[in-house]
């Protein structure tokens, strides 16, 4: 845990209760500061990966902890966004994003057990999905107009873009994994 990338990843997990607590503070600036915390978490997500590659500090702990930290803070933020605005489109969007994360995590774990983890490696569409998702959530948590810009509307639009990219990337992962999954099913005769 001594490496800087792992410390940054762990800090992202520690930011979650702070993020939630500030989001619910009964002060007029709660959403702005919560959005800033989420933005800092998104930045550390990029930074820890960059440093791990650049400084050659990749580790099994980091490889495990990084996606866990990402999914925890994104899921938490989406729950807060839905709690603030429980309309059907925001709720369905949040469910799609969280559902995709669970599905792809399970798929990666299963493929790793089969020795085929590389088949479901991160692709470029996943990186665009993550960027759109992080920007959307930051704007949705912020909620207030900024210099005349309707941040909540922009966040909602970006959320829908993120959902489209989420479905696209999930489909790409499933299509890439399908030959392995279907061959395993036929080989073992197991149903599912």
C-alpha positions as MATLAB code, in Angstrom:
seq = 'XXXXXXXXXXXXXXXXXXXXXXXXXXXXXXXXXXXXXXXXXXXXXXXXXXXXXXXXXXXXXXXXXXXXXXXXXXXXXXXXXXXXXXXXXXXXXXXXXXXXXXXXXXXXXXXXXXXXXXXXXXXXXXXXXXXXXXXXXXXXXXXXXXXXXXXXXXXXXXXXXXXXXXXXXXXXXXXXXXXXXXXXXXXXXXXX';
ca = [
       0.000    0.000    0.000;
       3.050    2.251    0.137;
       3.054    3.226   -3.526;
       1.630    6.608   -4.479;
      -0.859    5.186   -7.028;
      -2.300    2.828   -4.395;
      -2.532    5.657   -1.864;
      -4.429    7.771   -4.408;
      -6.784    4.870   -5.104;
      -7.375    4.313   -1.395;
      -7.980    8.056   -0.926;
     -10.819    7.761   -3.455;
     -12.520    5.210   -1.219;
     -11.996    7.447    1.826;
     -13.575   10.365   -0.073;
     -16.913    8.537   -0.311;
     -18.217    9.197    3.240;
     -16.921   12.787    3.027;
     -18.672   13.213   -0.338;
     -21.977   11.880    1.050;
     -21.724   13.875    4.275;
     -21.067   17.158    2.480;
     -23.804   16.432   -0.067;
     -26.326   16.291    2.794;
     -25.015   19.258    4.801;
     -27.788   21.820    5.307;
     -25.774   24.663    3.773;
     -26.238   26.472    0.442;
     -22.856   25.341   -0.937;
     -23.200   21.603   -0.238;
     -23.717   20.531   -3.850;
     -20.870   22.649   -5.164;
     -18.356   21.211   -2.687;
     -19.680   17.667   -3.178;
     -19.205   18.104   -6.941;
     -15.656   19.318   -6.336;
     -14.927   16.234   -4.222;
     -16.334   13.984   -6.949;
     -14.223   15.815   -9.538;
     -11.125   15.318   -7.374;
     -11.949   11.611   -7.142;
     -12.276   11.422  -10.932;
      -8.913   13.158  -11.288;
      -7.220   10.738   -8.871;
      -8.658    7.886  -10.951;
      -6.776    9.196  -13.966;
      -3.681   10.168  -11.955;
      -3.178    6.867  -10.147;
      -3.319    4.943  -13.428;
      -0.950    7.382  -15.110;
       1.548    7.222  -12.238;
       1.370    3.432  -11.992;
       2.232    3.136  -15.690;
       4.760    5.981  -15.800;
       6.612    5.019  -12.605;
       6.160    1.265  -13.192;
       4.381    0.881   -9.878;
       1.531   -1.334  -11.049;
       0.662   -3.900   -8.411;
      -1.902   -6.656   -7.876;
      -3.425   -4.587   -5.051;
      -3.754   -1.564   -7.332;
      -5.207   -3.662  -10.146;
      -7.854   -4.931   -7.720;
      -8.504   -1.731   -5.772;
      -8.698    0.774   -8.658;
     -11.862   -0.558  -10.340;
     -13.456   -1.173   -6.935;
     -12.849    2.454   -5.900;
     -14.230    3.706   -9.216;
     -17.395    1.640   -9.001;
     -18.004    2.558   -5.353;
     -17.814    6.305   -5.873;
     -19.765    6.260   -9.153;
     -22.538    4.097   -7.669;
     -22.694    6.293   -4.562;
     -22.896    9.460   -6.649;
     -25.627    8.008   -8.865;
     -27.665    7.022   -5.811;
     -27.379   10.619   -4.549;
     -28.381   12.018   -7.941;
     -31.455    9.752   -8.055;
     -32.340   10.666   -4.458;
     -32.236   14.361   -5.428;
     -34.198   13.884   -8.665;
     -36.130   10.595   -8.673;
     -37.537   10.922  -12.189;
     -37.777    7.835  -14.353;
     -35.081    8.794  -16.894;
     -32.439    9.606  -14.297;
     -33.325    6.442  -12.368;
     -33.188    4.183  -15.448;
     -29.903    5.801  -16.506;
     -28.381    5.172  -13.076;
     -29.643    1.570  -13.103;
     -28.138    0.959  -16.561;
     -24.748    2.344  -15.527;
     -24.621    0.442  -12.223;
     -25.969   -2.716  -13.886;
     -23.294   -2.539  -16.580;
     -20.565   -2.215  -13.959;
     -21.822   -5.298  -12.121;
     -22.195   -7.260  -15.369;
     -18.743   -6.394  -16.711;
     -17.088   -7.033  -13.333;
     -18.671  -10.482  -13.222;
     -17.703  -11.101  -16.852;
     -14.077  -10.108  -16.215;
     -13.925  -12.357  -13.158;
     -15.382  -15.272  -15.095;
     -13.041  -14.729  -18.043;
     -10.068  -14.519  -15.672;
     -11.050  -17.904  -14.222;
     -10.970  -19.266  -17.769;
      -7.568  -17.658  -18.374;
      -9.075  -15.297  -20.967;
      -9.026  -11.966  -19.089;
      -7.400  -10.189  -22.070;
     -10.537  -10.805  -24.139;
     -12.411   -8.301  -21.963;
      -9.630   -5.740  -21.519;
     -10.567   -2.048  -21.399;
     -11.313   -0.642  -24.837;
     -11.375    2.940  -26.134;
     -15.176    3.150  -25.891;
     -14.862    2.334  -22.181;
     -12.546    5.297  -21.721;
     -15.007    7.648  -23.474;
     -17.824    6.165  -21.392;
     -15.895    6.862  -18.202;
     -15.112   10.463  -19.232;
     -18.753   11.185  -20.156;
     -19.968    9.534  -16.972;
     -17.597   11.465  -14.698;
     -18.444   14.790  -16.368;
     -22.185   14.049  -16.232;
     -22.147   13.064  -12.573;
     -20.068   16.107  -11.617;
     -22.576   18.428  -13.312;
     -25.588   16.576  -11.875;
     -24.194   16.738   -8.347;
     -23.310   20.435   -8.797;
     -26.945   21.160   -9.783;
     -26.706   24.988   -9.929;
     -26.236   27.106  -13.026;
     -22.662   28.280  -13.459;
     -21.986   31.558  -15.304;
     -25.363   31.205  -16.993;
     -24.692   27.617  -18.091;
     -27.474   25.184  -17.184;
     -25.146   22.615  -15.581;
     -27.939   20.264  -14.557;
     -29.351   20.117  -18.089;
     -25.876   19.624  -19.526;
     -25.240   16.905  -16.945;
     -28.491   15.186  -17.875;
     -27.571   15.282  -21.560;
     -24.102   13.908  -20.823;
     -25.661   11.213  -18.640;
     -27.711   10.026  -21.615;
     -24.552   10.038  -23.753;
     -22.810    8.028  -21.015;
     -25.713    5.540  -20.995;
     -25.403    5.102  -24.771;
     -21.651    4.536  -24.448;
     -22.291    2.237  -21.485;
     -24.594    0.021  -23.543;
     -22.193    0.120  -26.502;
     -19.174   -0.862  -24.385;
     -21.108   -3.586  -22.569;
     -22.227   -5.026  -25.897;
     -18.629   -4.914  -27.199;
     -17.371   -6.780  -24.116;
     -20.126   -9.386  -24.338;
     -19.574   -9.923  -28.080;
     -15.809  -10.289  -27.503;
     -16.399  -12.789  -24.694;
     -19.213  -14.718  -26.366;
     -17.052  -17.280  -28.224;
     -15.324  -18.199  -24.964;
     -18.531  -18.228  -22.944;
     -20.524  -20.228  -25.482;
     -17.646  -22.684  -26.092;
     -17.349  -23.275  -22.347;
     -21.086  -23.839  -22.087;
     -21.087  -26.359  -24.953;
     -17.971  -28.089  -23.609;
     -19.320  -28.569  -20.103;
     -22.951  -28.941  -21.061;
     -23.827  -26.535  -18.247;
     -26.948  -24.443  -18.613;
     -27.377  -20.916  -17.473;
];
